[in-house]
Amino acid sequence: MNESIDRRRFLKQASTIGLGLSVANYFNPLARADAPTPVTVAKKFGPNDKITAAVIGTNSRGMAHIDCLTSLPGVEITYICDVDKRALAKGVKQVAEKQPNAPQGLGDFRKALADPSLDVVTIATPDHWHAPMAIMALAAGKHVYVEKPCSHNPHEGELLVAAANKYQRFIQMGAQRRSSLHMREIIPQIQSGLIGDVHFCKGWYLRNRLGIGHGKTVPVPEWLDYDLWQGPAPRRAFVDNLLHYNWHWRWHYGTGEALNNGAHEIDVARWVLGVTWPTRVASNGGRYFFKDDWETPDTQTISWDFPEGKTLTWEGHSCRDFPIENRSRGIMVYGTKGTAMLDGEDYIIYDPKGKILKQAKGKEVVDPTNTVSGSGVGLDTAHVSNFIETVRGNQQLNCPIEEGHKSVTLLHLGNIAWRVGRELYCDPATGHILNDAGAMKLWQRDYEPGWEPMV
């Protein structure tokens, strides 16, 4: 498609629907050096003031965002955005059933960003869109809730932190365990010596995923805006085994199981250990179970050493679900005077001989009717509520982007170590890889020309 013609057509349509020419600042390039900085301070909300929201991406996790936002008083979803016409219709229908006013459905999220009355944006798109889209929303003056991982690569996480500071808006990453009452109760106790000195944690995630085969190049489906779906990623032909989930296992768009699911456990483990950047990172594993288009490891271990004299490991099995510690996911925290098992909202504290000293069973409610989002309604709603209440001025973010970026980057470093096939040594002040130019090339990605995120 001729970009200049498409741009003129888009701007004409935007003006027609009353969005005005300000939307031009959010078209290509993806983010511009001359993009407008909000000239006013963030809006102050009273206890009864309405907060308007846009949910971007409603094929999977965005449906959980809808459930959460529509359950909170004083919040109205005014836009649903998705490049898939089917997911768009599904999201609009879900909102219309849960609040008095139906939202406007948009195939192009940039039209929503151009609306000055929009207050917050939640992002549940594929990984390669998380940071670029969040930066655009922040530049448009919106507060942002973005699913994990907050970035496709470490450089994007650094840009997110810079954007939050520049535009003075809140951005929370979807690390829901940060809002768990039980985790917020027990982790300070562990840090205060409940199980003695803690030097080692291990996390894990297990699943029984099937192969994805070898994709064939086919015409783009009529229901999909594939150009906008790719967005900042360099263009590739559409293949029939890409959507809507198998992009996770392609480095071009996804970040593998480590960031797809390991981000939850590693964020909690880093919280428990009280560490930030590692000194050494190693990763082993491979794609063992199927010969197909899956590029990321289906079996992977990652280990991190920290300058505080602490170590963290993660083990992922995408295609083997035999339980570890009788659970499909979790964290074991090893202290000099005991051990703690943490899993979502659950915890068990053991003495040195394995006797249970205390435990708590989670109150999280998994919605069995929501087969799309896999929503854990309790933790999801608590975390989104914390975001909204922070926007209102009543709370502080439980997982501000500074913390989300640190946890996510640990896993990016693990993937980089696996991709280059060697141990990495890092600067404990910044996390940057030392004396390895080849590995540092993976600190950021290439972008489709004109779609580079900027702050």
Secondary structure, 3 states (H helix, E strand, C coil): CCHHHHHHHHHHHHHHCCCCHHHHHHCCCCCCCCCCCCCCCCCCCCCCCCEEEEEECCCCHHHHHHHHHHHCCCEEEEEEECCEHHHHHHHHHHHHCCCCCCCEEECCHHHHHCCCCCCEEEECCCHHHHHHHHHHHHHCCCEEEEECCCCCCHHHHHHHHHHHHHHCCCEEEECHHHHCHHHHHHHHHHHCCCCCCEEEEEEEEECECCCCCCCCECCCCCCECHHHHHCCCCCCCCECCCCCCHHHHCCCCCCHHHHHCHHHHHHHHHHHHCCCCCCEEEEEEECCCCCCCCCCCCEEEEEEEECCCEEEEEEEECECCCCECCECEEEEEEECCEEEEEECCEEEEECCCCCEEEEECCCCCECCCCCCCCCEHHHHHHHHHHHHHHHHCCCCCCCEHHHHHHHHHHHHHHHHHHHHCCCEEECCCCCCECCCHHHHHHHCCCCCCCCCCCC
